[in-house]
Amino acid sequence: MTGEPRSRIVPLGAGRPTVEVLEAGDGAPLLFLHGAGGVPAWEGVLPLLSREYRVVAPLLPGFGKSTGLESLDDQWDLFLHGFDVIEALRLDRPYVLGESMGGWMAAEMAALRPKEIGRLALAAPVGLWRDTAPVADMFGMMTHELVPYLFHDPDCPAAQRMLGVSALFSEKDDRTQEQVEFLITLARGFRTAAKFLFPVPERGLEKRLPRIVAPTLVLWGSGDRFAPPLYGELFASKIPGARLVAIEGAGHLIGLERPEPYAAAVLRFGRSG
């Protein structure tokens, strides 16, 4: 298993965002687009994927050392930013894996410029909406309230770590400097997510999904209470030829709760014709 990822800063040009890129592993590139939580630690599914791929994870503006959120006015700027990053990284029709918010971004990019995405994997992407199965409002909950929505088993190690983070949001002035900086980082990333997903994470993606031509894998946790599995069926039905894989015993954050079957599905799909 690979160790900690390499980090580098990729400037996109004068007056444009700069992007922190995390990389680990060798082999063909796998572009990883993170969710609203960013990539606070190289854990879960990422080390498993980097056994076979060079996993390339650009952080969105507001996450890590990436800058330039003020230059992205709306979702279209965000998607163009994604293509700018692909070009700056010199990736030609890459295999793209997106989680949650990153899955929404990956799906939109594959629909807008179908020939520029070689293969696509979507892990519990947001972006669709049904009134009968509303996506949970992460902007209206504290971290400890979110945990039961994000994990099938709130007692699993990843969920417990997240609950530990929620304990930092106290009125006591007993946090270390490192903890304060960590909270500031979380707040910056949360601001980015809110800019593009608040108040409802639906921007017309459903009518664009049939434009996707890349071979597509859709992964969903069978116990996802944040974005119900109904949405996995919708994504798979709207994207031509898409395959749907349910991950048993997983909630919304599949990569943290059930990384092994998740990685196995992504790797197996990457080897398929």
N, C-alpha and C positions, 0 to 999 in steps of 0.2 A: 504494500500500500504506500502511496506517495505521502510525503510529509506536507508541511505548510506550503501554500502556493507562493509563487513569485508575484510581486506587485510592481507595476510600472505605470507611469503617467503618459497618456497619449493626448497631445493637444490637437484640436480640430481646426485651429487657425485663429487669427487675430479676431478678438471680439466674440469668439464662439466658445462653447464649453470645452473644458479639459476633462478627460475621462481616466479614472483609475481602473486598471484592468488587472484582475487576478487570474493567474494561469498555473496549471499543474498538469503533469503527465506528458506523454508523447503520443505520436500517432496522428491520425486525421483530426482536424479541429472540430470541436463540438461547442457551439456558441450557447452559453447559458444566460438566459434573461431572468433575473431574480424577481421575487415578489415584493410586497410592501414592507417586508422586514429586512430587505437587503441581504447581505452575506456577512453577518456579524462574526461567523466562525466557519472555517473550512471543515465541515462535518457532515454527517448524514450521507446523502447520496453522492455528494461531490467527490470524495476520495475514491469511491467505488467506480464512478464513471471515468476518473482519471487513470485507472488501470489500463484502459484500452484507448482512450482519447486524450488529446491535448484539450483539456477543458479551458475555455476562454470565457471569463465572466466579467464583462464590463459593468461597472456600477453606474446607475443613473445619477444625474445631477442631484446633489443633496445627500447622497450616500457616500460613505467613506471619504476619499479625497476628491471626488468628482465635483466639479463646479459648473455653473452656468444655467441654473434653473430659471433665472430671470429672462433668459433669451428664448425659452420655450413657452409660448403663449397659450397653446391649446394642444389637443391630442394630435393634430396633424404635424405640428412641430416636433412632438415626441416621436412619432413614427419616422419622420425624416431624420431625426437625430439617430435613430436606430440604424438607418441605412448609412448615414455618415460614419458611424462607428464601424460597420462592416467594411466600408471602403478603406477607412484608416487602418484597419487591421489586416487588410489585403486578403479577405476571405472571399472565395469564389463559390457561390451557391452553397453555403454551409448547411450542415445539419444543425438546426436550431431547436433548443429545448427551452420552453418558457413555463414558469410556475406562477399560477394565480395572476397577479397584475402583469407579470412578465409573459404569461401565457396569452393574455389579452393582447398585449403588444405584439407578440410573435404572430398570432393569428391575423391581426390587422395588417402587419407587414407582408405576410404571405398572400393576403388577398389583394393588397394594393399593387404589389409588384411580383406577380406569381412566378416569373422566371428567375427571380433572384434568390429564392430559397430552395435549396436542394432537397431537404428532408425536414420534417416538422414533428416535434413531440410536444404536446400540450398537457401539462399536469395541473388539473383542476383550475383551468383558466376562468377568470371572471369575464364579463362583457355581454352576457345575455341576461334577460329578465323575464320572469313570469310572476304575475301578482299572486298566483297560488303557491309559489315557492320562493319567497323573497330571499335574496342574498343578505346575510347578516350585516348589520350596520356597524362596521368596525370603528367608525368615527364617533359612535355614541356610547362606547364601552371602554372601561379601564382594562388594563392588561389581564388582571385576574378574572374578569368577567368574560374575556375573549377565549381563554384557554379551553373551556368545554366545547366551544364552537370549532376550534382549530385542531383538536386532538380527539381521536376516538377513545383513547384511554388517558384521562387527565393525570393518572399516576405514573405514566411512562417517564423516563429520565428527561426527555426533551421538554415535556410539559412542566415538569418540576423545575427545570432550569428557568423556564419562562416565568413561572410563579415567583422564583427568586428575584427576577428582575423587577417584578411588580412591587416587591418589598422596598425597593429603592425609592419609590414614589411616596415617601412619608413626609410628615411635617417636621421630623427631627432633623437637626442640623449635624448629623453624624456621618455623612457620606465622605468618602475619600475623594481626592482630586481625580483619580482614575474613574471612579463611579460617576462623578459629576460630568466628566467629559463623555462618558458612555451615554448618559442620559441626553446630553446635548446632541450627540450623534443620532440617537433615536428620534429626537424631536425634528431634526433636519430631514431625515428620511420620511417621517410621517407627513411632513409638510408637502413633500413631493407627491406622495401617494394621494393626499387630499386634493391637490391641485388638479389631478386628472380623473379621479374617481368619485369625488364628492359632488352631489349628494347621492346619486344612483349610478352604479357602475354599468351603464348601458349607453352606448353612443352610436347605435345603428349597425353594429357588427353583423348581426344575424343575416341581413340582406346581402352582405359582402362575402360571407363564408363560401358560397358556391363558386367563387372565383379562384379559390385555392386549387392549385394543381400539384403541389408537392405531396408525395406520399406522407400521410399523416397518422400519427398515433395519438389517441386521447386516453389519458390515465385519470382515474378518479378513485378516491377512497370510498369504500362502501359505507363507511360511517361518517361521511362528511356532513357536518351540521352547519357549516359556514355557507357553502354553496352546494345545495342538495344534489345527489347523483343524477337527478332528472336532467341537469344541465350537461352532464357527460353524454347522455343519450341525444340531446339536442345538437351538441357540437358534432357528434359522430354522424348524425343523420343529415346535417347541412353541408358537411365537407365531403366532396365526392371521394368515395373509396376509403374513407377513414376507418381505422380499427379502434375499437373501444376495449380497454382492459380495466377491469375493476380490481383494486388492491384491497383485499380483505383485511380487516382490523386496522384500517387507516382512516384518519380524519382528513382535514383539509391540507395540513402540512405533511404530505406523504413522504417527502424526502427526509424528514426528521424522525417520523414515527415508524415508517416501514421502508427503510432505504434499500434493503436487499431485493425484494421483489420488484420495486420501482426500477432500480438499476438494471436488473435482469431483463425487464421488458424493454427498456430504452436501448440496451446493448443488442438484444436479440433483433429488435426492429432495425437497428443500424446495419446489421449483417444481412438483412433480407433483401431480396431483389427489388 
